[in-house]
């Protein structure tokens, strides 16, 4: 299965979760990517490249893409330099209003309304607004706990570090493992308590504004499980995101910006 298939699957899953649950559901520091841009190849040199040269060029191209702040996935990391609590707060704000969050909530709310999920919200624009608002609120609270509060307290790094130089099978395993493993600010690996606890806290908080019949323990844990699945799929989409930008040549229209020290594979 290609990166494009997984990215498409992520978008579909995000829309489905938002539609079913209606409550599922982004720092601007220099080291985060901003409008990915592909590396311009030199016109000097042999016309044909060897396989190692092609891999090296692809690697550096990916690094330069990641060296700009990603609008769609603001939490993609390009530097191992730790974030200060203020930067984690800024990252939470960026994630909460990222295009992926808004588009997913808009589409999911429409599907939820068509399927009449959360029937107590009703129909019409009023019902749609309630579904969209609850979806955005749930996503924002997840990022608040998982990107700012818990990582600041535990000194964890809330960003996603793309695994470079790996085949799809290894990337799938790595993406899923990030559900339970994360990095600390000093670079060491640790249990991903922000990723485990934040969705549960967000879904528990959602019970304060969801319809009464959605506030049961069973439905809360059901939404929590769906959110974990969505997070794992989203991690794989992040793995593929730089390649998608490079292949679609979207980066050529992006504004230029500074670069930072590249990440090494892993």
Buried (B, 14 or more C-beta within 10 A) or exposed (E): EEBEEBBEBBBEBBBBBBBBBBBBBBBEBBBBBBBBBBBEEEEEEEEEEEEEEEEEBBBEBBBBBBBBBBBBBBBBBBBBBBBEEEBBBBBBBBBBBBEBBBBBBBBBBBBBBEEEBBEEBEEEEEBBEBBBBBBBBBBBBBBBBBBBBBBBEBEBBBBBBBBBEBEBEEBBEBBBBBBEEBBBBEEEEBEBBBBBBBBBBBBBBBBEBBBEEBBEEEBBEBBBEBBBEBBBBBBBBBBBBBBBBBEEEBBEEBEEEEBBEBBEEE
